[in-house]
Amino acid sequence: MAFPLLAQASSAGPAPLALLPEIFLLAGAVVALITGSFLPRQRQWVSRLIAIAALAASAAAAAFAITEPDRTIYEGAYTVDAGTSAARLIVAVAAALVIALGTDELRGTERESETYALILLASLGTVVLAGTSDLLVLAVAFLLASIPLYALIGINRSRSSAEAALKTYLLGALLGIGLLLGVTVLYGLAGTTTYSRLGQNLGTAPGAAVAVGLTGVLAGLMFKAGAVPGHFWVPDAAQGSGLTGAAFATTVPKIGGFLAAYRLLAALPGTVNWPLLVAVLAALTMTLGNLAAYNQDDPRRLLGWSTVSQAGYLLMPVAVTGQASLALPALMVYLAGYSVSNLAAFAVAGAYPGRRTLNAFQGLAGARPWHAAALTVALLSLVGTPPTAVFLGKLTVFTAAWEGGFWWLTVLAAVNTIISLFYYLRWLAPAFRAARPSTPGAGDFPAQRWAAGTAVAAALLLLIFGVTAGLGWAVIAGPPHG
């Protein structure tokens, strides 16, 4: 199925079955929470199985929906198309990987079932963000995706996680107010909140007022995406929160944030030069993220700033919404590859929770060659090296930006990609050096089994997707249009 800019099918009215993937996520969160409330601590694994089952059911329903025709439901408030189905699949797979890599950390803790419920609820908010085609649903989805995220970041109640949760909450609240203000302004100008009528009615509205409303909404969505100006919380959350919260916060919310921005911008008239605004945000985000990552010594904080830089690349297809045919498929392919790559890297870091510096991984290749290989695949994928998954994503993203007329952004992104290789190598180089015999225990690498296993599985998934990229692209992008 091809990726349309917006679903052109007319509203089919209330259709609960069209929201089956979302229903599975909500039901799974409720059942996991209630079940965990009645089980002893040593049997909380039942809640984990419930959460995994809900994600699997949601993914299966989403895969089935890909074959259905594009349509809008609930009077045009929600779009069910290939973009929504792809987002559902990516969110389900990413959330399942988060649960898997966090099993060692959560198993037997007093908040295990609550964590699974929060993951499912935040995933639900992310999916609704990706599919909404109404400003009011956008505002509700933003809150649903944000509030569980704050709790996930601070759920282990350490000093560092409390600080990270507070920073995330304050920035989210501030930019969330900006989003609500933008929604109010756009509604006041257009007299409607539905995207299909928003573009028509804003065509005659004052351009300055439309720009104010759009800026407010984009500010909120950039918080979810972890991009400038809403990026400040990301490195603190990556470093200070627990492994589960850090991996989820730096991966899943982006999916909803970028898709929501894409849908809104595709509906707007050309009275405001928003492509240039988004392109500038992309340039600032990727450059700031890469430069800030240079001197990081904590691998998780390094991944936090890497996440910011990746948001800059992901903004490139958003900047050419409606101007390049590759924009949406490139965005979805990049999101899929990035999600698995980032989680694989976090899984390697989480497999060795006591090693919180880059040099602490010295000797990893000799002691745990499979884990070193997984780290190599994950980091090279984040760079965009073939045959990893992100290579196809970067190739299509760069092509879309060039096709949309932003040649300067494409050149800047290529330069940033080369720059990023340096700080990823700062982590890989010690891992492939022999451990120093003078340091007791330096060559001993007792690993958390679930996190390590998830890292290896995710790395294999990256290679499989990268090697079969041609076939995968043909399936995702659909047949060419004449």
N, C-alpha and C positions, 0 to 999 in steps of 0.2 A: 504494500500500500504506500502510495506517495504521501509526502508531508505537505498539506496545504498550509497557506499562511493563516487562515482561519477557516473553521468548518463552515461550509456554505449551505449545509442542509438546514432546512427549517426546523423549528422547535418541535419536538415530538411529544411535548407535555411531560407530566410527571412519569418517570420510568425508573422505579427503584432497582430493577434488575440491571439497568445500565450502570448502577453504582455498586455492583456486587463486590468488586475489589475493595472499595472503601468500607463497605459493610463488614467484610471479613476482618479488616484492621480494627474497627471499632469493637466488634464482638470479641475479638481476641484480647483486646486490652481489658475489657470488662471481666471476661471469664478468667484471665490470668490473674488479675488483681483479687477477685473474690476467692478463687481457688487457693491462692497463696495465703490469704488471710486465715484459712482453716487448716493449713498444713504446718507441721513442725519444720524447723529450720533445715533439718537434714533431708527433707523431702521437697524442697522448693524447686527441684529439677522438673517437677510436674508442670509448674508455671512456664518453665523454659520450653518444654515440649509444646505447650499450648501456643506460646508466642511463635515458635517456628512453624507450627501447623497453620496458624492464621496467615503468616507471611507466604507460605507455600500456596495456600488456597487463594490468596489475593493475587499472587503471580500467575497462577493457572487461569484465573478468571480474566486477568489482564491479557494474557496470551490469546485466549479465545476471542476477546473483544477486538483484537487487531484485525480479524477477518470481517468484522461488522462494518457497515457503512458509517461514514462520519455523520454526526448529528449533534444538535444541542438539545438539552433537556431542561425542565423546570423553567419554561418561558425564556429560554436563551441564557439562563444564568450559569450553565455549566456545559462545557464542550467535551464530548467523547469522540476523540479522533486518534490518529496514529501517534501524535505527540503525547496525548494523555496516557495512552496505553504504554508507550515506551517509558514514560516517567514512572508509571505504576510498577513496571518490571524492574527498573533500575533501583527504585526505592526498596522494593521487596528484597532483592538480592543483597543490596548494601546493608539493610537492617539485619538480615540473617547473618551476614558476615560479622557485623558488630556484636551480635549476641554470641556467636561462636568464639571470637577472639577474646571476649570478656568473661568467658565461663570460669576460668581459673580465678579471676578477681572477684566474681560475684558468688560463686558457689558456697552455700552455707552461711551467707551473710544475712543480717536481719532485714535488709532492704532489697533482696533479690527479686521478688515478684513485683515490687513497686517499680523497679528499674525496667523490667520487661514491659509493664503497662505504659510507662512513660515513653519508651522507644516506639511502641505501636501508636500511641496518640500523636507524638511528634511526626511520625511517618504519615499518619493520616492527614495532619495539617499540611505537610509538604505536598502530598498528592493533590489535595484540594487546591492548593496554591497553583499547582501546575495546570489544572484543568479549568479553573474558574474563568468565566467570561462576563463577570459582573463585579462592579466595584465594591458592593456591600459584601458579597461572598469573599472577595479578596481581603477585606479588612478582617472578617471573621477567621479566615484561614490563616492569616498572619498571626493572630493571637493564638490559635490552636497549635500552630507550629512553634511558637516562641515560648509559651508558658511551660510546657513540659521540658523544653530545652534548658531553661534556667534551672529547673530541678535536677535534671540529669548532670549538669556541670557541677552542682554543689552537693550531690547526694551523699558523698562519702564523708562530708563534714570535717574535712581537714582545713587547716588555715589557708593553704594555697587554693583549694577548691572553693572556699567561701569567698576569697578575694576575686577569683575568676568569675564566679556566679554573680557577684555584686556588680562587677564591671560589665558583664554581659547584660544583666538586667537593666542597669542605668542607661546604657547605650541603646538597648532594644526599646525601652520605654520612650526615650527621647525621639528616636527615629520612627517609632510606631506612632507617636503623636504627629510627626510630620506626614506619615502616610495617611492618617485619618484626616488631617487638614487638607492634603491634596485631594483625597476622595471628595471631601465636602466642596472644595472649589470646583472640581470638574463636574460634579453633580449640579451645582448651582448654575454653571455656565450652559450645560447641555440639557438639563431637565430630565435626565435619565441616567441610570447606572449600568445599563446593559451595553456591552462593547459594540454590538451590531448597530446600535443607534447612536452610540457615543461619537463615533467618527463623523457621522452625517451632521449631527447638531453642533459639533465644535468647529465646523468649517467656517462659520460666520462669527464665531466668538473672538474677542480681542486676543491677539497672539500673546501679549504679556501675561494676561490672566491664565491662559492655558499653560504657559510655561511655568508659572508659579505652582499650579496644581500638579503638573507632571513632575516637577522637581521634588515636591513633597512625597509623592507616591514612590518615585525612584529611590529616594533616600531610604525609605523603609525597606524596599526590596534589596538594596545594596547591603543592608544589615544582614538579611538572610543569606545573601550570596557571599558575604565576607569580603566585599570589595570597597574601595574608597568611595565615600567617606565613612562607611560603617564597618571598618575592618579592625578597629583597635582591640576588640575583645578576643579575636581569634588566637593570637599567640599565647595569651594568658590562659585561655581555656585549654589549648593543646598541652601546655606545660603543667598547669596547676590542678586540673580535674583528674578523676580516675581514668583509666585506660578506656573503659566503655564510653564514658561521656565525651572524652576527647576525640575518639575515633568517630563517633556519631556526629558531634557538633561540627567537625571540619569537613564532613562529607555530605550527609543527607540533606541538610537545609538548602544547600546550593541548588539542588535539583529543582525545588519549588521556586526559589527566588529567580533563577534565570528564565524558567518557562513562563512565570507570571509576567516578568518584564517583557518577554518576547510577545506574548499575546496582547498585552496592553498597547505596546508600541505599534503592533501591526494594525490596530484599529484606529489609530490617531490620524488626523488629516496632516497635510504637509505644511500647515501654517507655522509650525515651530520647527526649528532646525535641531531636532533631538538626535539625529544620527551623529552629528559632530560632538554633542555633549557626551553621548555614550562612548564614542571613540576616545575622547580625552580621558574619561574615567578609566577606560581599558588601559590606556598608555600609562597613566599614573599608577594604577593598581599593580600591573605586572612589574614596572620598574621599581616601585617602592618595596614590593614583596621580595624581589630578588636581591636588592641592595641590603635590606634589613636581615636577610638570611645569611649573609656572608660571614658575620662574626659570631654566629650562634654556636654554642658548644653543647647545649642540651639537644639531643636528637629530636625530642618531641616539640621543643620550641622551634627548632629548624623546620620541622614539618608544618608547624603553624604558619610560619612566614611563607613557606612554599605554597601552602593553601591560598594565601593572599595572592601570590603571583599567578597561580593557576586561574584564579577568578578573573584576572586581567585578560588571559587568553580566551576564557569563556565569554567575555563581554564582546569579543570581536564579531561573532555572528549576530549577536543582538544588535550591534551598531548598524548592520546592513539588513535589518528586518524589512522585507518587502522589496529590497533592491537586488538581492542575490538569491537564486533558486536553491543554492546549497545551504542557506543560512540555518534553517531548522534541522535538517538531517545532520549537518556538521555539529551543531550544538548538542544533539542527542548522542551522537557517537562519542564526542569528546567527554560528555558527562559520564557515560558508561565506562569508558576506559579510565578516566580520572578516578572515579569512585573506587574501583577495584584496586588501582595502583596505590592510592592513598591509604586504603585499609590494609593492604599487604605491608606497606612500610610501617604503619602503626602496629601491626601484629608482630613484626620483628622486634620493634622497640619494646612492646609489651611482654614479649617472651622472656625478656631479661630486665625486670623492673628495677633491679639494683644497679644497673649500669646506665647512669644518667649523663654521661659525657661521651663524646664521639671517640675519644681515645680508649674508653673503657671497652670498646668492641674489638680491641686489638687481639688478634688470634682467633677470631670467630671462624674464619674459613678453614683453619686447621682442625678446630674442635667440632664445629657443626657445619660441614660443607653445604648441606641442603639449605640451612638457614641463611648462610652467606649468599648462596645462589638466589634465594627468594628476595633478599634485600637488593641484590644487583638488578634483578628483573624489575622490581618495583621502582627503584630510583631511576633507572634508565628509561622506564616507561614514562615517568613524570617528566623527564627531559624531552621525550618524544623520539626515542631511538628505535628504528626497526629491528626486529619484527614485533615489537610490543604494541599493545592496544592503542596507546595514546598517539603513536605515530600516525595512524590513519586519522585520528581526531585532529591533530595539528595540521596535517596536510589539507584536510577539507576546510578547516577553520581559516587557514591562511588563504586558500583559494577563494573562499566566500568573501573575505575582506577585500581581496584584490579585485574580485569581480564587482563588488559594491563601490569601488572607487577609492578605497582607503589604502592606497599603495604605501603611504608613509607609515601607517600602523602595521602593515605586514612586515615592512623592513625592520621597524622597531621591535616587533615580536620575535623576529628571527635573531636579532642581536641579543635580546633578553634570553632567548633559549640557549644561546652559546654561553652567556654569562652564568646561567643557572647550573650548567654542568660543573662548575668549579665547586660550589658548596655541596653538591651531592657527592662529588668525589672526596670531599673532606671526611665524609662518613665511610665511604667505601674503602679508601686507602688504608686506614687502620685495620679494618676487618680482614684485609688480605695480607697484612704483615704478621710475622710470627710474634707470638706473645713473648713479652720480656721475662726471662727466667728469674730475674732478680726480684720481681714482684710476686709475693705469695698469692696463689689463687688466680693470677691473671689469665691463665690458660684454661681455667675451669669454667664451663658454661652450662650450669644446670638450667634447663629451660622450662618455662610454663608450657605444658604439652598442648593445650587447646590453642593458645595464641600462636605457637610455632607451627602447628598443623594448619591453622587458618592461613598463615603466611605462605606456606608452601602451596596450598590449594589455590589461593588467590594468584600466586605467581604463575602457576600452570594455566589458570584461566586466562591470564593476560597473554601468554604466549599462544594459546590456542586461538584466541580472538585475533591476535595480530597476524598469525600465519594464514588464517582463513579470512583475512580482511576483505578480499575481493568479493567472495561469496556473501559475506555478511553485509557489505555495502549494497550489493544488488538487492538483497532482501529488504533492507531498511529503507533505502531511497526509492525503491520501486522502479517501474519502467520509465524511460524518458518520455517526456511530453513533446508532441510534435508542434 
